[in-house]
């Protein structure tokens, strides 16, 4: 718990989630880093960053879904294109951020579909959700002296195709 900036004596109910995605998907997931001061009254370890998860939504405000091609499919298309046109220069990095692609990545869909973004039902007891996502924030983890990367999600940004954004802040 202390790695996540929580005290071992917390009375909150802790739920642990495991989210796995491919290594090349790190660039797919969109986050906006916030000032640490948004976590008033909490002292966070140095490796904890405060973020807003950016989620693309459709015109109705629901998570934008689609079938974006995998990196393998995109690379295969380039092979065929290079075979047809020898002057074509393929791009090795074919990852596209979810907001630019217009469809939510797997982590955004998981957050949306699991109801983790909704207030808990029933008696109001404090709940802390910890999502272990080893292939997200790889660059942060490499840059951390502790070899750890923790993101405290304080807000979500719902972004429509036209760029309009609604920001929701989670209660403290």
N, C-alpha and C positions, 0 to 999 in steps of 0.2 A: 504494500500500500504506500509506503514512504516514497518509492520510486515515482509514484503518480502524484505526489504532493499531498497525500492524505495521512492523517495521524493514525497510528495503529489502534488508538483508543476510540476511533470513530464509532458512533452508534448507528450510522447509516447501514442500510442493507446493501451489500456489494454484490453486483451481478457481473460475472466475467463472461465476455463474448470473445470468440476467436474468429478473425476475419483473415482469410488468406487470398492473396491475389498474386499474379506473376510479377517478377522483379521489374520487368519493363513497364509495368503499369504505374510506377510511382509518379510519372509525369502526367498521367491520366487524371489523377485525383486533384481537385482544385481546393485550395485553402487560402484564406486571407489571414495574415498574422496580425494580431491585435497587440496593443500596449499591455504590458503586464499589470499596469495600474487598474485595468478593468476588473481585476480580481481583488476588490477592496476587502481589507481585513484578513487576507490570506497571504501567508509567506510561502512562496513556491520555490522548490529547488531550482538551481540554475539551468538544468536540462529540460525543464518544463516550459513549453511555449503556449501562449494563449492564442487560440485561433477561432476563426469562423469557417465553417464548412460551406463551401460554395456549391450549390446544387442547381443544375439547370431544370427549369419547369416549363410546362406548356402554357398556352393562353388561359387555361382554366386553373392554373396554379398547382397542377399535379406534377409529380416528377416526370421529366421528359424521358420517354423510353424510345429505344430504337435499336437497330441491329447494325452497329458499327463493325466494320470488318476487323478481324484480328490483325496483329502485326504480321503474322505469317501470310495471311491473304494479301495484305498490302504489298509485302515484299515480293510475293509471287507475281502480282500484277506488273511490278517493275521489271522483273526478269523477262516476262513476255514482251513488255514495251521495249526493253533493251535489245532483245532478239530481233524485233521488227525494225528498230531504229538504232543503229550503232552509235549515233551521236548523243543518244539519251544518257543522261547522268543520273543514276539511281541515288536515292537518299536512304541511308541506313537507318536513321532515326525517323520512324514513321508514326510515333506516338503523338496523339492529338489530345489536348486537354478537353475534359468533358464539356465545358461551357462552349468552347470553340466548335466542338463536334455537334453540339445541340442535343446530345443525349447523355443521360446520367451514367456514370461509371458504376461498377458493381458496389463499391462502398456506399455511394449515395443511395443506390437502390436498396441496399441492406438497411441503412439508417431509416429510410422512408417506410419500407415494408414491415420492418420489425416493430414499428410504433415507438422506437426509442426517442423520437422527437416529440411525442405526445406526453402530456402530464400523466403521472401514474393514476390508475383508477383505484377506487376503494379508499380505505383509511389512509390519510396523508402521513406516510412515514418517509423519511429521507431515503432516497435510493441513489446509489452511485453506480453508473454503468462504466465498466472498463472494457474497452475493445482492444484486444491484442491484434495488431496488424503488422506483422514483421516486414512486409514489403512496401510499407508506406513510411515516409520520412527517413529513408536510407541515408540520404545525404546529410540530414541533421544528425543522425546517429554517428556517422563517420566523423563529423566535425566536433562532436561532443567529447570533452576530455574524459567523461565517465563512460563513453561508449553507449549512451542511452539517449533515447528521444521519446519524449512524452508530449502530447498535444492535449491541452485542456480546452475542450470545445465550449466556448462561451456564447457563441451566436451561430446562426445559420443565415446565409444569404440565398434567397431564392431568386434566380436570375432568368428572365424570359429571353427569348430569341432576339427581341428588339433592344435588349440591354437594360430594360427597367428592372429594378432590384427592390425586393422587400427584405429588410433585415429584422430578424427576430432574436431577442436576447433571452437566454435562459435565466430563470430566477437564481439568485445566489443561494 
